[in-house]
């Protein structure tokens, strides 16, 4: 899609709105979905009745596109950057409707970007699909003895109960983009494989099933909780069982044992690096926008913490280029006071079962996190990944219960690490510092639509 000046699109829309106001005899229009239903119908009539063959070849624009992707990203958004991207069909139709000219006859097409920006898709929330919101989950104050300002980012309210629903949404979008960009009709969608302890597998399959995408091939441990295994089976996952404690898997091995030659392995994200980078980008901005002094989160696969630190890196690079991502609501000084801690487990049989893995194999997340912390060590230090003891995670579970938080040991391990680091004196945190705990939630085993 070509890049154009956002201001040119805004000018065009304002003229369109004036025309619609006269056509429909509106004194004070309300820019709601009903208004854009009428807008879409008027565009369709314009195409049908036009004497110009070039206009009759154009496709109309749906009301949802006019409302969600155009109105919100151009008219309502204050900061998307200087440039924006729409198809030539959209640009030519709006420009002809407003000025009786094709876009190139009236405005400029940018041959190369004039600035680094978030793309237009980031101008409005898309998750969760039932009620798109930004932030998508709440941040609530919790009571922790000895500290006044401890807050919890509660991902347990996601559709299947964990932050993995965000990852699932991005994977569903990956398939959708393949279909949207196909020029040869319905493309063949390559199967996806995943080594899972349940949360990611159920979240992804729930998303894929909505759109009749290929069922997820899951590699699970022979000793998996029967209830979780049953949920995966009910969701129509294709299940492969192995003793995961005795075999070190890489992407090739996972694809082999799940009968997925030529497919993608989501476990290590090989071939899907771009998608992996955005698994938790919206969540990362939601975390940063809380402007915490200290943030504690679980570190299992490490995708979450890697996404958070990558977002820090992206934002700081943007500030250096005099650009601020439109999803970031804090300034550079506020960002530079944040510290980030990942809680992990290294002992087999731990209650934090989703944080332990006997192999890290091709997973580069730990190295990526260390590299970013080292690059910005002047203010991020002592951020990093730390082993949390079970005793402190049990204390965290007790505090979570007292605060009516839905969680499991793996999901609340960040609170355990906070208790451990402050109790041991490894971190000297002021009693008035703002602490943010990320609770990644607990898998819901009920029926998922």
ZILINPE-V78153 format. One record per residue. N is the residue number from 1. PHI is phi in degrees with one decimal (* if undefined). NEAR is the number of other ideal C-beta (glycine too) atoms within 8 Angstrom. D_LAST is the distance of its C-alpha to the last C-alpha in Angstrom with 2 decimals. Layout:
((N,PHI,NEAR,D_LAST) (N,PHI,NEAR,D_LAST))
This chain:
((1,*,6,33.63) (2,-70.7,9,36.94) (3,-93.9,10,37.58) (4,-136.3,16,39.31) (5,-70.2,11,40.60) (6,-57.4,12,38.06) (7,-63.1,7,40.94) (8,-65.7,10,41.68) (9,-66.6,15,38.17) (10,-63.4,10,38.51) (11,-60.6,8,41.88) (12,-61.2,13,40.54) (13,-64.3,14,37.68) (14,-61.6,8,40.17) (15,-68.2,10,42.34) (16,-58.0,12,39.38) (17,-61.4,9,38.56) (18,-64.7,8,42.24) (19,-63.8,10,42.26) (20,-63.0,14,39.17) (21,-59.4,10,40.77) (22,-72.5,7,43.84) (23,-60.9,7,42.03) (24,-100.0,8,39.96) (25,55.1,6,42.70) (26,-97.2,7,40.58) (27,-84.4,3,42.60) (28,-139.2,4,39.96) (29,-65.4,9,36.71) (30,-104.5,6,33.39) (31,-82.8,7,31.36) (32,-112.1,7,28.00) (33,-63.8,8,25.58) (34,-66.1,7,27.93) (35,-59.7,11,30.81) (36,-77.7,14,29.13) (37,-63.1,9,28.20) (38,-65.2,10,31.98) (39,-59.7,12,32.78) (40,-62.0,13,30.79) (41,-63.8,8,32.60) (42,-64.9,11,35.93) (43,-64.8,12,35.36) (44,-63.4,9,34.59) (45,-64.0,8,37.80) (46,-60.1,12,39.69) (47,-64.7,13,38.78) (48,-62.4,7,39.68) (49,-90.6,5,42.96) (50,-70.4,9,44.19) (51,-78.5,2,47.43) (52,-87.1,7,46.54) (53,-58.6,5,45.11) (54,-64.9,8,43.50) (55,-76.0,11,41.48) (56,-66.3,9,40.51) (57,-83.2,5,38.98) (58,-73.7,11,36.59) (59,-98.2,6,32.94) (60,-68.7,9,31.79) (61,-110.9,11,29.38) (62,-67.7,7,26.17) (63,-63.3,10,25.90) (64,-66.5,9,22.85) (65,-67.4,10,24.94) (66,-60.4,13,27.95) (67,-77.1,12,26.22) (68,-79.7,9,23.97) (69,-91.2,11,25.86) (70,-103.2,15,29.41) (71,-59.7,13,30.04) (72,-71.1,12,28.30) (73,-83.8,12,29.60) (74,-114.4,13,33.12) (75,-73.3,9,34.08) (76,-88.9,7,32.19) (77,-76.5,11,32.15) (78,-89.8,3,35.40) (79,-147.5,6,35.08) (80,-119.9,13,33.54) (81,111.7,12,36.81) (82,-77.7,8,39.66) (83,-115.4,13,37.92) (84,-151.9,13,34.69) (85,-122.5,9,33.19) (86,-140.4,11,32.37) (87,-69.7,6,32.92) (88,-64.2,8,36.41) (89,-59.8,8,34.99) (90,-62.9,11,33.60) (91,-63.8,13,36.81) (92,-66.8,12,39.16) (93,-65.2,16,37.49) (94,-63.1,13,37.53) (95,-69.6,15,41.05) (96,-67.0,15,42.41) (97,-63.1,10,40.98) (98,-85.1,10,42.61) (99,-125.2,8,45.78) (100,59.4,3,46.23) (101,-140.6,8,46.23) (102,-69.5,9,44.07) (103,-56.5,12,42.70) (104,-65.2,6,45.25) (105,-80.1,6,48.04) (106,-111.0,8,47.18) (107,-128.4,10,45.48) (108,-97.6,6,45.37) (109,-99.8,9,42.93) (110,-80.8,11,42.84) (111,-79.2,3,43.81) (112,-151.9,4,42.69) (113,-58.1,8,40.80) (114,-97.7,7,43.00) (115,-165.5,9,40.96) (116,-79.2,7,38.13) (117,-139.3,11,35.10) (118,-67.9,9,31.37) (119,-74.7,6,30.02) (120,-60.8,10,28.86) (121,-63.6,5,25.14) (122,-90.2,10,25.84) (123,-81.6,10,27.21) (124,-149.0,11,23.96) (125,-74.0,8,20.74) (126,-126.2,7,17.55) (127,-126.2,11,15.32) (128,-73.7,11,12.88) (129,-62.7,6,11.89) (130,-68.9,4,10.89) (131,-160.0,4,14.43) (132,-55.5,10,16.57) (133,-147.6,8,19.30) (134,-141.7,10,22.20) (135,-75.3,8,22.34) (136,-86.3,13,18.60) (137,-132.0,10,19.26) (138,-80.6,7,22.34) (139,-115.4,11,25.63) (140,-124.7,7,27.34) (141,-73.9,7,30.83) (142,-128.1,12,31.22) (143,-92.1,8,34.38) (144,-128.1,11,36.01) (145,-52.7,4,39.63) (146,93.8,5,42.21) (147,-131.9,10,40.11) (148,-89.9,5,39.66) (149,-126.2,9,37.04) (150,-109.8,12,34.12) (151,-123.0,14,30.68) (152,-126.8,15,27.24) (153,-84.5,14,24.49) (154,-101.9,13,21.40) (155,-83.8,14,18.45) (156,-69.1,13,16.91) (157,-87.6,7,15.17) (158,-69.8,16,12.83) (159,-50.5,10,9.00) (160,-101.0,14,9.59) (161,101.4,11,13.09) (162,-139.7,15,15.39) (163,-66.3,13,17.04) (164,-64.4,14,15.69) (165,-62.2,15,12.72) (166,-69.0,14,15.64) (167,-59.9,14,16.89) (168,-61.0,15,13.65) (169,-59.9,13,13.78) (170,-66.8,11,17.40) (171,-70.9,14,16.90) (172,-61.3,13,14.55) (173,-66.9,8,17.33) (174,-59.5,10,19.87) (175,-63.0,12,18.74) (176,-59.0,9,18.60) (177,-66.3,8,22.12) (178,-62.8,10,23.43) (179,-65.9,10,22.42) (180,-62.1,6,23.77) (181,-90.7,6,27.02) (182,-72.5,9,27.66) (183,-106.7,3,30.87) (184,-121.2,4,30.71) (185,74.2,4,27.80) (186,-70.7,4,24.63) (187,-78.3,8,25.32) (188,-77.4,3,24.69) (189,-95.3,9,21.98) (190,-71.0,8,23.23) (191,-66.8,9,21.15) (192,-114.6,15,20.16) (193,-118.5,17,21.28) (194,-154.4,15,20.82) (195,-83.3,10,22.67) (196,-138.2,12,20.28) (197,-99.8,11,20.55) (198,128.0,13,16.81) (199,-61.6,14,15.47) (200,-66.3,13,15.73) (201,-60.2,15,14.72) (202,-69.0,17,11.32) (203,-62.4,16,10.71) (204,-67.2,16,12.08) (205,-63.9,15,10.50) (206,-60.1,15,6.88) (207,-70.7,13,8.61) (208,-64.4,16,10.74) (209,-64.3,11,8.52) (210,-59.0,7,7.38) (211,-117.3,9,11.17) (212,57.5,3,12.50) (213,-75.4,8,14.39) (214,-54.8,8,16.31) (215,-63.7,9,14.74) (216,-72.7,13,15.86) (217,-93.1,15,19.05) (218,-112.9,16,19.27) (219,-101.5,15,22.63) (220,-125.9,17,22.57) (221,-78.0,10,25.47) (222,-61.7,8,26.81) (223,-100.0,4,26.87) (224,-59.3,11,23.24) (225,-49.6,6,21.97) (226,-55.7,6,21.00) (227,-67.1,7,17.94) (228,-69.6,13,16.58) (229,-60.7,11,17.70) (230,-63.5,8,15.98) (231,-64.6,12,12.57) (232,-64.2,16,13.35) (233,-66.2,9,14.55) (234,-62.0,6,11.66) (235,-78.9,11,9.45) (236,78.8,8,12.41) (237,-66.6,13,14.38) (238,-90.7,9,18.03) (239,-101.5,9,19.83) (240,-129.5,11,23.45) (241,-108.0,7,25.28) (242,-144.0,10,28.39) (243,-82.4,8,30.56) (244,-71.0,12,29.67) (245,-80.3,6,32.60) (246,-110.7,4,35.22) (247,-128.6,7,34.25) (248,-91.8,6,34.09) (249,-102.3,12,31.53) (250,-122.7,9,31.71) (251,-58.0,10,29.64) (252,-61.7,6,31.81) (253,-66.5,9,31.52) (254,-62.7,17,27.73) (255,-64.1,12,27.54) (256,-66.0,9,30.18) (257,-75.2,10,28.68) (258,-100.4,13,25.22) (259,51.8,7,27.01) (260,-130.6,13,26.03) (261,-63.9,6,29.35) (262,85.4,4,29.12) (263,-94.8,12,25.61) (264,-113.7,10,24.64) (265,-100.1,15,24.55) (266,-81.8,12,22.30) (267,-57.5,13,24.04) (268,-108.3,11,27.14) (269,71.2,10,25.89) (270,-66.8,9,28.80) (271,86.3,6,28.80) (272,-127.5,10,25.97) (273,-58.9,8,28.12) (274,-65.2,6,27.43) (275,-68.3,11,23.66) (276,-58.8,9,24.29) (277,-67.7,9,26.53) (278,-113.4,9,23.84) (279,-49.5,12,21.02) (280,-126.9,13,21.99) (281,-70.3,10,24.41) (282,-64.9,12,22.79) (283,-61.5,14,22.58) (284,-60.4,12,26.16) (285,-66.7,13,27.42) (286,-61.7,14,25.76) (287,-67.1,13,27.66) (288,-62.9,15,30.88) (289,-67.3,11,30.83) (290,-76.9,12,31.26) (291,51.1,10,34.64) (292,-78.0,11,34.88) (293,-78.6,10,38.09) (294,-137.7,14,36.30) (295,-127.4,16,32.70) (296,-119.6,13,31.46) (297,-146.0,15,28.30) (298,-70.0,17,27.26) (299,-132.2,12,28.43) (300,-106.0,10,26.76) (301,-67.5,7,26.14) (302,89.0,14,27.75) (303,-61.2,11,25.47) (304,-63.9,16,24.96) (305,-64.5,14,28.67) (306,-63.8,11,29.68) (307,-63.3,15,27.56) (308,-62.1,16,29.08) (309,-68.9,13,32.60) (310,-64.1,12,32.15) (311,-69.3,12,31.21) (312,-60.2,15,34.36) (313,-61.0,11,36.35) (314,-57.3,9,34.99) (315,-66.7,14,35.77) (316,-66.2,12,39.25) (317,-65.5,8,40.06) (318,-64.4,11,39.01) (319,-58.5,11,41.29) (320,-64.3,6,44.10) (321,-98.5,8,43.65) (322,61.8,4,43.66) (323,-134.5,10,39.97) (324,-120.1,8,37.18) (325,-55.5,11,33.49) (326,-69.6,12,31.99) (327,-91.1,10,29.20) (328,-98.0,11,31.88) (329,-101.9,4,33.34) (330,-105.1,8,35.99) (331,-92.3,5,39.34) (332,-63.4,8,40.87) (333,-63.2,6,42.82) (334,-65.4,9,39.77) (335,-65.6,15,37.93) (336,-73.7,8,40.96) (337,-96.5,9,41.01) (338,-82.9,14,37.61) (339,-127.8,10,37.55) (340,-128.6,13,34.61) (341,-131.5,16,34.28) (342,-105.0,15,31.95) (343,-99.2,18,31.82) (344,-130.2,14,31.75) (345,-132.8,11,32.78) (346,-126.3,5,35.22) (347,-105.3,6,35.80) (348,-63.0,6,34.26) (349,86.9,3,32.68) (350,-62.6,10,31.92) (351,-69.3,7,29.45) (352,-91.5,15,28.02) (353,-62.4,9,26.75) (354,-84.1,11,24.43) (355,-102.1,13,27.48) (356,-98.9,13,29.81) (357,-143.6,5,30.35) (358,-72.3,7,33.51) (359,-146.5,6,33.54) (360,-110.0,5,32.80) (361,43.7,8,34.00) (362,-83.3,7,33.17) (363,-71.4,9,31.27) (364,-101.6,6,33.41) (365,-62.8,11,31.58) (366,-63.0,11,34.19) (367,-65.6,7,37.00) (368,-64.2,12,35.39) (369,-63.1,15,35.05) (370,-63.3,10,38.64) (371,-65.5,8,39.90) (372,-69.9,13,38.50) (373,-61.1,14,39.76) (374,-65.6,7,43.13) (375,-62.8,7,43.30) (376,-114.8,11,42.87) (377,-64.9,8,44.48) (378,-61.2,5,46.82) (379,-128.0,7,44.08) (380,-79.1,12,41.06) (381,-54.7,7,43.15) (382,-98.4,5,42.43) (383,-53.1,8,38.75) (384,163.0,9,37.41) (385,-109.5,11,35.56) (386,-129.9,11,36.83) (387,-78.7,7,36.40) (388,-103.3,14,35.39) (389,-79.6,8,36.89) (390,-59.9,10,34.89) (391,-58.1,6,37.12) (392,-77.3,13,35.98) (393,-67.4,16,32.27) (394,-64.7,11,32.87) (395,-63.3,10,34.59) (396,-63.4,15,31.65) (397,-62.0,11,29.30) (398,-65.8,8,31.79) (399,-64.4,13,31.94) (400,-61.8,13,28.15) (401,-62.6,8,28.12) (402,-63.9,7,30.95) (403,-100.2,9,28.98) (404,57.7,4,25.80) (405,-97.8,12,23.84) (406,-84.6,7,20.79) (407,-161.9,12,21.71) (408,-133.6,9,23.00) (409,-53.8,15,26.36) (410,-62.7,12,25.22) (411,-72.6,15,23.30) (412,-104.9,17,26.26) (413,-60.0,17,28.97) (414,-60.5,16,30.02) (415,-66.1,15,31.29) (416,-60.2,17,33.08) (417,-65.2,15,34.78) (418,-59.2,16,35.84) (419,-63.0,13,37.46) (420,-66.5,13,39.10) (421,-67.4,12,40.49) (422,-78.2,11,41.93) (423,-67.4,7,43.26) (424,-80.8,6,45.01) (425,85.1,6,46.47) (426,-64.7,6,45.00) (427,-121.5,8,43.61) (428,-100.2,4,45.78) (429,-97.1,11,43.30) (430,-61.5,6,44.75) (431,-64.7,7,43.61) (432,-102.7,5,42.84) (433,-66.6,10,40.80) (434,-88.0,10,37.21) (435,-108.9,16,34.93) (436,-119.6,14,31.25) (437,-104.9,16,29.11) (438,-97.1,15,25.76) (439,-94.7,16,23.39) (440,-80.4,12,20.72) (441,98.6,17,18.77) (442,-146.5,10,17.54) (443,-60.4,13,14.62) (444,-88.2,8,12.21) (445,-101.6,6,12.03) (446,-77.6,4,9.88) (447,-74.6,3,6.69) (448,-116.9,9,3.80) (449,-89.1,4,0.00))
